[in-house]
């Protein structure tokens, strides 16, 4: 009887240690991914794509816009799981981000058809729009995290 109780206690102890370590590891990996993404964004901001590199820039922007759209979809999912007050407060933020992405897609289409003489303007517009949208998304995401944290702490026993 004592051996089985001791065995169950040890298994429970190791399960808790494993769960805590895994959660900490996942948090560390998310932080690493975030820092790596920021470094990539900084490198991308410094690179000056010339007209001859237009296709590379367009592909890069399509990838970035797809990522921003995916992030916004995840943001909307998080809001849907939140309370009604948060949903109401978040609606203008979501609407603004959706409008920004729509403008970015139009700017991307202009960049696709840009000539050598209009390239710098088209490239600058979409780059500035993307960075502003990315910043607005990050602020909205931070806002949501701050709103959800107190709500989840209040519901904890």
Helices and strands as residue ranges (DSSP letters): H 2-46, G 51-53, H 54-80, H 84-112, H 119-155
